[in-house]
Amino acid sequence: MVKLILGEKGSGKTKWLIDNANKDMKEGNGNIAFIDVDDDHIFTLNYNVRLINAMEFNILNVESFYGFLCGLIGMDYDVEKIYVDSIYKIIKLDISNLEKLVKDLTVICEKFETEFFINIDYTMEEIPDYLKEYCIELEAEYAI
């Protein structure tokens, strides 16, 4: 399963990702990875959640990001869920790139039974109908 977490800046997308990663770590059986563009959330994530700073891996575009995610799964088949925060700050995530990413990740989700939750800087109104089934738009309850 691939889910795109939508919301305007300040809507609480990062808080939602952290809360759900921590909850899944306590309740799940597999490993949880949290990919971010810095190490700012090291103390808010459960110590068993693997925090990965994407800036350390030369991720330049959607293709290298996809390869990075495949490598993560290849290294640890027990990865159950991968949470991705703010990757749009280092790679271009326009609608065509999102479509390709969702399509490619759906294939590996099915093969390896891994779930992806990716924070993107869009609202539901900006997303085309064919991608809406992959989206969760946050309400004000998660606003900081």
C-alpha positions as CSV (number, residue, x, y, z in Angstrom):
1,M,0.0,0.0,0.0
2,V,1.2,3.5,-0.9
3,K,-0.4,6.4,0.8
4,L,0.4,10.1,0.0
5,I,-0.1,12.3,3.1
6,L,-1.5,15.6,1.9
7,G,-1.9,19.0,3.5
8,E,-0.7,22.5,3.4
9,K,2.4,23.7,5.2
10,G,1.7,23.6,8.9
11,S,-1.2,21.1,8.6
12,G,0.7,18.5,10.8
13,K,1.9,16.1,8.2
14,T,5.2,15.4,10.0
15,K,3.4,15.0,13.3
16,W,1.0,12.5,11.7
17,L,3.9,10.5,10.3
18,I,5.8,10.5,13.6
19,D,2.7,9.5,15.6
20,N,1.8,6.7,13.2
21,A,5.4,5.4,13.0
22,N,5.6,5.3,16.8
23,K,2.2,3.6,17.1
24,D,3.1,1.0,14.4
25,M,6.4,0.3,16.2
26,K,4.5,-0.6,19.3
27,E,1.8,-2.6,17.6
28,G,3.5,-4.2,14.6
29,N,5.7,-7.2,14.1
30,G,8.0,-5.8,11.4
31,N,10.6,-3.1,11.3
32,I,9.7,0.6,10.7
33,A,11.9,3.0,8.8
34,F,11.5,6.8,8.9
35,I,13.2,8.7,6.1
36,D,13.7,12.4,6.6
37,V,15.9,15.2,5.2
38,D,17.6,15.8,8.6
39,D,17.9,14.3,12.0
40,D,15.6,16.7,13.9
41,H,13.1,14.0,14.9
42,I,15.6,11.6,16.5
43,F,14.1,12.3,20.0
44,T,10.4,12.2,19.0
45,L,10.6,8.8,17.3
46,N,10.5,5.6,19.2
47,Y,14.2,4.4,19.5
48,N,13.3,1.2,17.6
49,V,12.2,3.2,14.5
50,R,15.1,3.4,12.1
51,L,15.7,7.1,11.3
52,I,17.4,7.6,8.0
53,N,18.7,11.0,6.8
54,A,18.1,11.0,3.1
55,M,20.6,13.9,2.6
56,E,23.4,11.4,3.3
57,F,22.6,9.3,0.3
58,N,22.8,11.7,-2.7
59,I,19.1,11.3,-3.7
60,L,18.8,13.6,-6.7
61,N,15.5,12.6,-8.4
62,V,12.5,10.2,-8.2
63,E,14.5,7.4,-9.8
64,S,17.3,7.6,-7.3
65,F,14.8,7.8,-4.5
66,Y,13.0,4.7,-5.8
67,G,16.4,2.9,-5.9
68,F,17.1,4.0,-2.4
69,L,13.8,2.6,-1.2
70,C,14.4,-0.7,-3.0
71,G,17.8,-1.0,-1.4
72,L,16.3,-0.4,2.0
73,I,13.9,-3.3,1.5
74,G,16.6,-5.5,-0.1
75,M,18.8,-5.0,3.0
76,D,16.0,-5.7,5.5
77,Y,13.1,-7.9,4.3
78,D,11.4,-7.4,7.7
79,V,10.7,-3.7,6.9
80,E,7.0,-3.5,7.3
81,K,6.4,0.2,6.9
82,I,8.4,3.1,5.5
83,Y,7.5,6.7,6.5
84,V,8.9,9.5,4.4
85,D,8.9,13.1,5.5
86,S,9.7,16.2,3.4
87,I,11.4,14.4,0.6
88,Y,9.9,17.0,-1.7
89,K,12.5,19.4,-0.3
90,I,15.3,17.6,-2.2
91,I,13.6,16.1,-5.2
92,K,11.1,17.4,-7.7
93,L,7.7,15.8,-7.0
94,D,5.4,17.1,-9.6
95,I,2.3,15.2,-10.6
96,S,4.0,13.1,-13.3
97,N,6.8,12.1,-10.9
98,L,4.2,11.3,-8.2
99,E,2.3,9.1,-10.7
100,K,5.5,7.2,-11.6
101,L,6.6,6.8,-8.0
102,V,3.2,5.5,-6.9
103,K,3.1,3.1,-9.8
104,D,6.6,1.8,-9.1
105,L,6.1,1.6,-5.3
106,T,2.8,-0.3,-5.7
107,V,4.7,-3.1,-7.5
108,I,7.2,-3.5,-4.7
109,C,4.5,-3.1,-2.0
110,E,2.8,-6.1,-3.4
111,K,5.9,-8.2,-3.8
112,F,7.5,-7.4,-0.4
113,E,4.4,-6.6,1.7
114,T,5.8,-3.2,2.6
115,E,3.7,-0.1,3.2
116,F,4.8,3.4,2.3
117,F,3.5,6.7,3.7
118,I,4.9,9.7,1.9
119,N,4.4,13.3,3.0
120,I,3.9,15.6,0.0
121,D,3.2,19.3,-0.3
122,Y,-0.1,19.2,-2.1
123,T,-3.8,19.4,-1.2
124,M,-6.5,17.1,-2.5
125,E,-7.7,19.8,-4.9
126,E,-4.3,19.7,-6.6
127,I,-4.3,16.0,-7.1
128,P,-5.7,14.4,-10.2
129,D,-8.6,11.9,-9.7
130,Y,-6.5,8.9,-10.7
131,L,-4.1,9.5,-7.7
132,K,-6.8,10.4,-5.1
133,E,-7.3,6.7,-4.0
134,Y,-3.7,6.9,-2.7
135,C,-4.1,10.1,-0.7
136,I,-4.9,10.9,2.9
137,E,-5.6,14.6,3.5
138,L,-5.1,15.7,7.0
139,E,-7.6,17.8,8.9
140,A,-6.9,20.5,11.3
141,E,-6.5,18.0,14.2
142,Y,-2.9,17.5,13.3
143,A,-2.0,21.1,12.9
144,I,0.8,22.2,15.1
